Structure formats: structure tokens, C-alpha cells
Amino acid sequence: MEKFGKSQSMKRSEDVRFLTGHGRYIDDIAPEGALHAYVLRSPVAHAEITTLDVSDAREAEGVHLVLTVEDLLAAGMDVNMPGTVLTNRDGTKGAAPERPLLARGRLRHVGEPVALVVAETMQQAKDAAELIELDFDELPAHVEVCAGGETIHPEAPDNRAFDWGMGDEAATAEAFDKAAKTVRLEVGDNRVIVNAMEGRGCFAEWDGKRIHVAFNGQGVWDIKGEMAEAMGLDEADVRITNPDVGGGFGMKAASYPEYFCVAQAARALGKPVRWMSERTEGMLSDHAGRDLVTMAELAFDEANRITGYRIHTICNLGAYNSGYGQPIQTLLFSKVLTGTYDIPAAYMRVEGIYTNTTQVDAYRGAGRPEAIYVLERVMDRAARDLGVDPIELRKINFIKDFPYKTPTGETYDVGDFPRVLDHAIADADVAGFAARKAESEARGKLRGLGLCFYIESILGDPSEGVKIEFTEQGGARLYVGTQSNGQGHETVFAKFLSDQTGIPFEKIEFVQGDSDLIAQGGGTGGSRSVTMQANVTLTAVKAMVDGFTEFLAEEMDVPASEIAFDDERFRAEGSNLTPTMLEVAEMARARGRAELLSWDIRDQIQARSYPNGAHFAEIEIDRETGVAEVVKYTVVDDFGNLINPMLAEGQVHGGVAQGLGQALCEQVVFDEDGQLLTATFMDYAMPRAYDVPFIHFDVEPVPSTGNPMGMKGCGEAGTVGALAAVSNAVQDALWPLGVRQVDMPFTPMRLWRLMGGARMAAE
């Protein structure tokens, strides 16, 4: 029989460390005496560099080094950062212009790194940076997300990076030609700045042969290879570590220029060097999220069944290809293109555009929130155009039979979408909405109800590794290939191992984020961590039980086939020995059986899982001020089997909060010259506690068949569902006024103008 976690809610053990100020974040653990690095960044969005003179800065007080791209090239570095490139619809490759570690000949966005100054103190480094002579001939900035304008890269003369497609275009066109009714809606998805609580940072040390780079990211192995390539080193001579990380959300999964430049500075000087981003600096240089516009179309037959789905997306890549910028709104978007609906024909076309803005890459959900947002918005519009209840339209079109292969090649293993939705309808008290709406109207408020039924695909490497060592102190050390960014991995993974082995939780030491200690790992992203890590941990436990059983057969003088392990002790009929796993490890140590004391295992899940669920949002809008408030929020999720329900609920709360932030207030604004107008928290609005209502959370599990635990990832699900739920609620509230197009963020000014426009149209 397969063993499962005990599904017990347990407080996170690491929280005591974090809440009492004992977290070990990157700025806490930099080596004593490390030199400080400061990055000089481009003050303009687009220009040809005519002069870059750093001679005065090099002579400034306290300065040890100033690096430009020419210095990196002189050191033999590969200065071109890697980025994934797509294949276009016509079979050609998407554009792959150089993205230099430091600006090379041209400036392409405000905040692009130009030079790195290293000094004894941060103030000295900043003062020296002011002595750098940077002259340039400014060029027109291209900030509109459309082809054309001033060319940013010669490889993309019209600024179109790619023109990509997926699905059956001909079959989809035929479905629309034969449709009884078609519905179309343009859906904008506003750009957001991630704003993790802890900004990006790193330090580097060189011992004469090996480089050690510590940075606050989402895994160490991808950047290990990239660092070796950039610096011309063998991978064995590169050590990458991640300490405690104060939030990542996809933004910290990628590599950034600063990490490589700081590493080269440490190598050149033979001294440790540290760098930490300031908040506005992060807003100018961290990868942004979302930023796309999609025209979505649905075709229906006479029975209101969807026969075809077609989208055309224009997405903003920023000034360069980031690590996964091209795949986010294409390949990752396609994973859940048709959502939970039985759609026989679908086609998506996506054009990626370069602009003189910061790069756009992964943000919580990475393509799947964008896909579900588009689909659930156009489904809501279809219900209105067809005169069908939005809940009923979804039920008509839900996938009924599993496994189900989608038009984009995904195979959903299991699901019971009607059951999940019915649970959510009851929990949200949809039947009582009319009374609540009337009560709101009596107070001069508009009230709307919005539904989003989402599905998402777990992403990332389907394989993972684990290492379990039994220590001389009588405990165990657990090495994992994922990387916590605040999700509670220390608690979840150690508790899971404890449940499977009987090793006391407090005797398990947790180790993550060190490429010297862990040979390979997939890091954290795509809601993969718990599923992948628990899967390989089960495999490791089985290997340990088998190995210990063979060993105990001699010690207990019984056949191995008669020995059983009950998650706590080994037992055999006729033997009075009932050792725990820790006791067997000590017996093996005493016998010199070192091979039984360390288990390094790698395994792969059978298939990806597809968490899904229903989000209901209710929103009130003040007619006089345009202020919108989410007053009721209900979530029912199918996460399969849960290991720690309390932490899963916490993940949903965090995801919903980020979705509410984008829906209600977050908006990145550049002026026509490419200057970021929302570069501080005075201008960029983040959600506050009073913006987030009580979130009712419940589950309706349908265990996955893709892994032995029956789990489905939950890290990004809250965000995937929140965007459309809130937007559909706003549309529902404003529909009676004649407002037919609403787009995030729903700021008071935007809603006030929409209501004012509706009043003027009525007059």
C-alpha cells in the first residue's frame, strides 16, 4: 500500500526564526569586510552611448574597482545573458539579440546596468558613480506594445521578437464559420512590479580557484551552469547558494546581470564583494509581470456548447529576452488555454514585442493566470450575450470524461468540476446574493458577483532529488532540491519524512540551496515543490526500508520477507527486536555499514497534476467616489490530497491577495520617453490589509493519478483564480449602467470615469 502524509495542519517551525529576527537573509550573511558594489544605471530609455569614462571614479576615495562591459570582455567573460527563444509560425526562430551584462554601445531601458563600482563603503561607491562620465545621443523610445517604432535591436527591425502559434487554425476557423453564435472580447492584463518583501541581492567570494556566489533566488543549479559559462570556469569550480529568501514569486527564479558582475569583481580583486538592491532600483530592474492584450473569441452551437476558441495576444517582452520571457505568454499560457471546458478546436497566436522598458518574465502563475483570466472573462461576456446564467454556461461546457486531452496537447488525468463548483456555490451563498445586492443599493452602492473557474498546470522539472543522511548525533539530515521562498518547506518536507519513517520531527535537519551539497535540483517554481519533493522522498524511504530490512534479516535472524516496517518500527513475528529507523542506523554504524547511512535518490513523477477550483468574489462600488471594495470572497479548490492543509490555505490567501492587488490598484506606468512614473510606493499602489477581505477557503479533493500521493500543487492557484473573479464582479456591478468594457486595475478614478461615461451616454 502507498503511504501518504497524515494531512495534519502544523505551524511552520521556521516562523519562530523569522519572526524573532533570526532569519539568515543575503544581507545578513555577507562575509565580514566584504566590499560594497553599486550599479550605475541608464537614466534614459533609449540612446547610443558616445562616452563612458570611468577614470575619475577609479581614483575616488575607497574605490577598489570599476567594471564596464569592456572590462568584462577583457577578462574573457561571455557577456551575453541566455534567453529561451521560440520557433515562429513560419518555422523561423524568434529574435535572439544580445542582452549584455553591462550596456554595450546602446542603452535600451531606464535602469539598465552600465557600470559596477566597488568600494569599501556603499556611500563611497555611490559617490564614485557620480564621477562617471556617461554621455549619449538619445533616441526615440518605443514604449507602445505594438510592432513598429524606433528599432531597438537590428535582429527585430519592427520590434517584433516572435510571431508564434499553437493549435489547429483551420479547424478553429471552420468552427467559427459554422457557429450559431460568436462572442469576442478584448482583454487587457496590466503590467505589475513584483515587489518581494526582500529585494534582490548577492555576494561573491573567490579563493583563487573557485567562485562562490550566494544570491536570494529560487534555486541554484541553472545559474551554476550559467555562471560557469560566463566566467569560463568548470562547473566544479562554481558554488551557488541560496540562504533564506524573503519572497520570490517567479521574479527571483531568473538570473540577473548583477550576480555575474559581482562574481567577476570578487575574482578580479580576490576579496568578497556584496550587492543589495534598493527599492526603486528593484522597480527599475527586476523582471516585471503580465503586460499583454488579447483578443479572445468563442464560437457556440445552438445548445450553447463551445465549438471553437481563438485568441490573438500581443505581449510585452521589455527591452531584451529575459530567461523565460518568450515562453511565458506562449508555451506556458497554452498549458491551460481551454481551461476546464470541452472545446474541440482552438488556436492561439501570440506576438512578442520589444519595448524600451524593463524585461517581463514570470510572476506568480507565469502564463496560467493570464490564460485563465482571458478565458473566464470571455466566458462571462458570452453568458451575457447568450442570455445564459454564467454558472449554467460553465456547467454546460465542463469536461465530463477523464483522462481528457486538450487541443494544446495537455492530458488532464482527473477532475470533477461540477462537484467543485456546486460546493463553492453553497459556500458563497450565491442564492442570497440578490438580497445582499439590494441591501448594497439601499446604501448607494453597486454590488457585483463574479465567478472564475480555473485550472492550472504544474510546471518545471518533473524529476527531483533528495539525500537523507543519518548523523552521528542520532538524527537525520534531509537535503532537498527545491528552494523555499517563504512557503514553509522546512516544516512540510521534514514533517513528511517524519511521517513516513518515524524519525522525530525535531531530529531532522533541513538543508537546501547549496550546489556543493546537493548534486542536482529543480528549484522552486510552477507550484512544483511539494509534489516533486514528496514523491522522491517516498522513493528514498522505500529504498531505505528495503536496505534496512536486508540488514535486519541478519541482526534479527529472520528472513527479510518476514520483516515489516509500520512507519515507526521494524517488526517480525517471533522476534523481540522492534527497532526504529534511527536505531537501525546506529546498528549499521556500529557494524561499519556506511552505505546504509546515506541515501541519495532521484525520481520522476508519472505525470503532471492539474489543480482547479472555483473563486467567487463580491464587490461593492461607491457610486459617488468610484471606490471598490471586495466584501466577500470564497474559494473551493481541488488540490488532491493535502499534506498540511493550513499551509495550503496560507498559500491560497497569499495568491488571492496578489491577484486582488493587480485587480484593484497595481499598475506600472511609463511616460512616452520610457521613464518609469511608478518607481516608488508613493506612486505604485500595493494592496493593504484593508483591501483584502476574509477569504473563505475549502477543498473538494479529487486525488491526482500522476503521483503516488495524489497531490496537486497549490502555490499559484490563488492568483490564477482571483483576477477574473474580481473583474467579472466589477463587470457585473457596472453592467446595468450600460458599461460593457472594464479593465484592470479598478482604481477609483477609472471606475468613477466609467460610471460618469455611462451617465452621460444615458442622458
Summary of the structure (lengths in Angstrom):
residues: 763
radius of gyration: 27.5
end to end distance: 70.8
largest distance: 94.4
contacts: 2828
relative contact order: 0.12
helix: 33%
strand: 25%
